[in-house]
Structures are given as C-alpha cells and as structure tokens.
Amino acid sequence: MDDVRERFQNLHEFLKVARFKLNRNNWDYIVGGTETETTLARNRQSLDCIAFKPRVLRNVQNVDCSTELYGRKIRLPVLIAPVGGLQQFWEGGVATVAQAAGEFGVPMMQSSATEPPIEEVAKRAPDAFKIFQLYVRGDDKYVDDFYNRSQAAGFAPQFCFTVDLAHYSRRERDVVKRHDRIANRSATEHHNLAGLDWSTIERFQKRFPKAEIIIKGIQTAEDAQIAIDSGIKGIYVTNHGGRALDHARGAMEILPEVVAVVKGRVPVIIDGAFYRGTDVLKAIALGASAVGIGRLYCYALAAAGRPGIVRMLELLEDEMRRDLGLMGCDSVRKLDKSYVCPAMPVRAADVFSAYHLGDYKHEPY
C-alpha cells in the first residue's frame, strides 16, 4: 500500500496507468457514452456550472467528512456505484471492489451484470456495506432469486432496481470497431428489460415487504413523486453515466427538482461525472445523501486493484477535507445550498475535463 501511495498522489494519475493497462475495448467501455456523448458531457457541465460561496472566520481545525446512509456511518458521503463487467479490469472483479470499499469504510453497490457472483463477494468481503443492484432480465422467479440470494449472503436490506435501460443504447465507440458487447444477450433478456414497469415493483413489494427498494434511473420530479407515493425507500438520480439516452439533462440539473419532491423522506443518491472532492461537496450541498463514484474507481481498479481503490478514496477524502475547510465548513453534514450558486463553466466539458493535467484521448495503442 505504501508503494501505491507513493505512485498515486493525484486522482488523474490513475487514468494514465489504466489507459496503458487496458485494451482499447475495455478503455472505451469505461470512458464512452451513447451516440454523440452529449449526455456524458452534460453531466460534467452541470457540475462545472456550480460555484462555491465560501464563508470565512470560522473554526475549521477539525473537519469531518463522515455521514450516515440508511442508519450506518460511512467515512465519506460516497457510494461505489454498480458497474458491469468489472472482472475485465482486475482479477477478482467486484469482490476486489467490495474488499476495498469495506476496508476504507464506504458502501458499494454490486451490479447483477458483473462477476463473481453474490456468494463469492460476500465470502471475500463479509463486513462491507453491500447493496445489490438488479437488471431485470428474467421473470418474477429470476427477480426473487436474486433478492433471496443477496439476503442469504448478508447484503443490506436495501435492494436496487435499475430502470433507465429499457433498450440497449448505441455505444458508437464499440460500433465503429464492430465490437458487440451484447451479442450473447437473448431476445428474452431484451424483452424483460423493455417490459419493466411499476407493476413489477408493486409485485416485488408485496412479495418482500421488508425489502427497502431503491429505484436507480430517476431523472424527473414526476417519477420521483411516483416513487415516493409508492413507498420506495431510495431515489437514485442518474442518466446511466451518459450511456443510455443521448441528449438527456446532466445529473446535477436534475438533482434540485428531485430533492424538492423527496423533502428528506428517503435518501437521494446521485451519480454522473463525479471525479473530484469538490464535485461530491456540490451534490451534498444541493441535497444529495450520497454520491455514486463510477468511472473513477474503474480507473483505480484497472491501475492498481484493491489498493488502488483505497488510495483513490484517500485522495478523494483529502480533497474534500481541504475544500470543506476552505469553504468555512467543519462537517459535510452542515453543507446546504447557501454554499453554492450558479456560475459559468471555464472549459469545455467531456469525460476527461475534470483532470486538465494530461491528454488521455490521443495516446496510441
């Protein structure tokens, strides 16, 4: 771990190593979005359009970045977001990620589209705060089986349904290479994803009344209201990291209207282009309970495995602690919208624009 701390002293340094360790298909999978990648860029732009309003002459000798999520203390208001195919980036896949999250002290959400399976993850990271996320690619028995397995393995009672990928999108970075990532998925899987609706959620609620359902993919106040009215226990604001519908709004454009509807009744999680400590603080100030980190931990995983993710979280924590102090705030729990305001962005937004030191686009294979 000491070697990793020496090698990685800025968050952008994980990108440089990951860029050369991954083949082009896997690199494009991490960094790419749908069609024109407009949604991907808007995620970043929606963060860049927010500025801080720091306060002064406040005692910030002791700054606390910790908070709670579902009654459990977490070291940062950060959740390791679900990502499919993690086994492509490092041996051990999502089990390695769960170990790192547990070691550092933040929750992680396991995608049903990654390996190894639930039971192996639980065995290798028994004490980690683990939430399971499901793509509904099967019938009711398929859904129920995943929930039962997750609970038997000691995952949290929260259970997440991803609902923003009713049709597989066109990932043109893959299309131009004629690389088909979904070739092995059956017509039945496509059919079940497209057929997912509120009746699926209602049936599951009746079957498992103790389950605390999180809906991942909320992008409007209207759908947030339906979720609250339906007894959903968590709202996850996301546009799938710009990998589903192109020309959608940036995630941080969506957050305020969702927070206004939820009114603190359930946790609100958000993801989409969160790469810096300042990014996390902006979301918390505007009412998010936790921020999902996706691409950033994939870079760290590909660069250095479990120690890489732990080191990435250490650097993120260091940024947040310093930034909170400079804002005149001694606890992330005290952040509110008085600390932020609209602003003009200063650079063009894309998947790399949070890290201005280095060119990650043009290095040849």
Secondary structure by P-SEA (a helix, b strand, c coil): caaaaaaccccaaaaaaaaaaccaaaaaaaccccccaaaaaaaaaaaaacccccccccccccccccccccccccccccccccccccccccccaaaaaaaaaaaabbbbbbbccccccaaaaaaaccccbbbbbbcccccaaaaaaaaaaaaaaccccbbbbbccccccccaaaaaaacccccccccaaaaaaaaaccaaaaaaaaaacccccccccccccaaaaaaaaaacccccccccccccccccccccccaaaaaaaaacccbbbbbbcccccaaaaaaaaaacccbbbbcaaaaaaaaaccaaaaaaaaaaaaaaaaaaaaaacccccccccccccbbbbbcccccccccccccccccccc
